[in-house]
């Protein structure tokens, strides 16, 4: 009996334990269910957590979404990665209730937009092995005791891409079992803690894109020999790349890009046999590529050494990398040719070599022997020779950019028929020949840039393929009409070609998305379609240097995006539409046309250099290059006013020797010659005034001289400005509107004298050998005085006559000697062998713009 009692007691205890354990487990599950419901409530009952409810509380927790349990029914994993938690953000933190789930081993809240500070209550979850809080809005500093997290069990910690600040705590090194540490994409300061070198089990280290102070890679990192993935891009690292990097035999991914590393690439990097991805771009590395012999890292998939100062040649050894997908060496100082072996890489997809000093011909097998090659970018080098004929034989090529080289030959037919092509940019080369018509029907083509080749030609179809958005063929020899339709075209640059014909009537409807239009320097004719104003998205329009006629469409003034309008050097006529004044233009050029009328005041005040070379234009107020409308009205001289001007002209003719207008034998017998008006003179008619020799002689009558000399009013008989224009026409041989870029002759003459240039350079070449330098100088300056910008600064006709009289007296003494050489000579005839007096008067115009006459004492 004594023996039976203990056995019975044991059985009773076991029975009681069996009854109690389920009750305890159930109680524990109830407690954790309540915690999960608290968490859900704190997050605003988001829809993805609908399965967390009292109605399902009796069900095992493992059945709830995103929850996993152990055998005892305790929550061990809460994985909500990428779950849209409604109402989350910087105002919604990780609930404290999470810390009550003490059996947690995995907590993943990545990319759920939770905010707040670092959840230190997770220290209660001593079994945590994996914590991922990346891609959220967490803020503040990491706690100095962060080494307590996980109780020594933590192997994975991802806090990257939040807004943590301060220094990375040295206590992170206490997490000695870590194999994965990601802290990049935060706002940490200071430098990379050398204590991280104590994490000898670490396989992945990611601290990229962190605004550290300048510093070097810690020497302690040489202990991290198990590293397979290192991402330390954009960490403000300086100095040379440490040699210990080459002693990490398991390295697969090495990214040290966007730092300040200097020196050479350690040659041993190329012998890391597990290496697949090498990114050293955007540093200050120099020297050659560091490849000596075959590359040991034969599994390399991507190599990016761009934006450094690397020199030397591209190694033939790259040709042995059968898995190589990306070779990016752009923006270095590399020289030499592209090795032929690179054109045989079976896996090569991206070949980016632009902005180096590479030369030679492109490998003939490029494209033909690289079956998946999709993207070739070799701009801004010195490549010569043709584009390889088989560059798109496999119909895989998406992008070819080879601008800024010396390529020659024609566009290959295989390229023109490349149905996969999206970008073709071969501008600034020496390509020639006709572009195959098939190119304009490539279905995926978005961009074509062939500008500045000079000898590329052919014609464009009436309808460009609908997908084309940018076409740049400036400075070539394309002919025929311009297309009438390209429904997605946004930028159309076709200047300096040989396009001809009218702008098609359906042009605007066919290119509704156009933003930039440059058809300048072609041979286009006809009128500018009024419908062009419907191109509401156009910001730049250049139709200059063509043969366009008709008026400027008023609708251009309603184009809301237009900032550049150039219609210069055409044959446009009519007035300038006032509606153009409503545009917000940065550039306006309407010069060198046949426009007439008054320039709208708002345009005249804003774009004062935009109307030159339009003799029929005027402005309400004087403007550089244009005369005032009042002065221009005086230039349209009526027959009666011409008679009055002849009186003033007679005073000028008194100075016959000055201009050799009427060369006679004896100036003192001129009155007797006046009586013989019927006697023929050899006189070249004045084209601007349209009168002949008889009317000139009649104008020399004394009564006209006196009447005109003493008239002060600016009326129909006397217009000082117009007379000044006549003087300038006679001395320069130019017409009134022949002022070049300055527009009017008067403005051109004023600027010429102001610049200090020789007046002899401005004079008509007929005076070159007639030794009338002093006289030409005097009359040229008088013309400038008479055409002064302000009417109040111009002299009266009486003053003009006094100037002429003083000039006559000054030169009368030598005149008699000069006329002996001439006898009724033709007007302005030059005689060879005579001395040409060089004139220069840099001080002819003072600070007030007034002109002085030293010889005539004015």
PyMOL commands that set and color helices and strands:
alter all, ss='L'
color gray80, all
select helices_A, chain A and resi 2-42+47-49+54-56+61-63+96-100+120-124+146-152+170-174+194-198+219-223+243-247+267-271+316-320+340-344+413-416+437-441+507-510+530-534+554-558+578-582+601-606+629-635+639-653+656-659+667-675+693-698+702-709+720-732+740-742+745-754+759-762+765-767+773-786+791-793+797-819
alter helices_A, ss='H'
color red, helices_A
select strands_A, chain A and resi 67-69+75-79+106-108+115-116+130-132+137-141+156-158+163-167+180-182+187-189+204-206+229-231+238-240+253-255+260-262+277-279+286-287+302-304+309-310+326-328+335-336+350-352+357-361+375-377+382-385+399-401+406-409+423-425+430-434+447-449+455-459+470-472+477-480+491-493+498-502+516-518+523-527+540-542+547-549+564-566+573-574+587-589+594-598+616-618
alter strands_A, ss='S'
color yellow, strands_A
deselect
rebuild
show_as cartoon
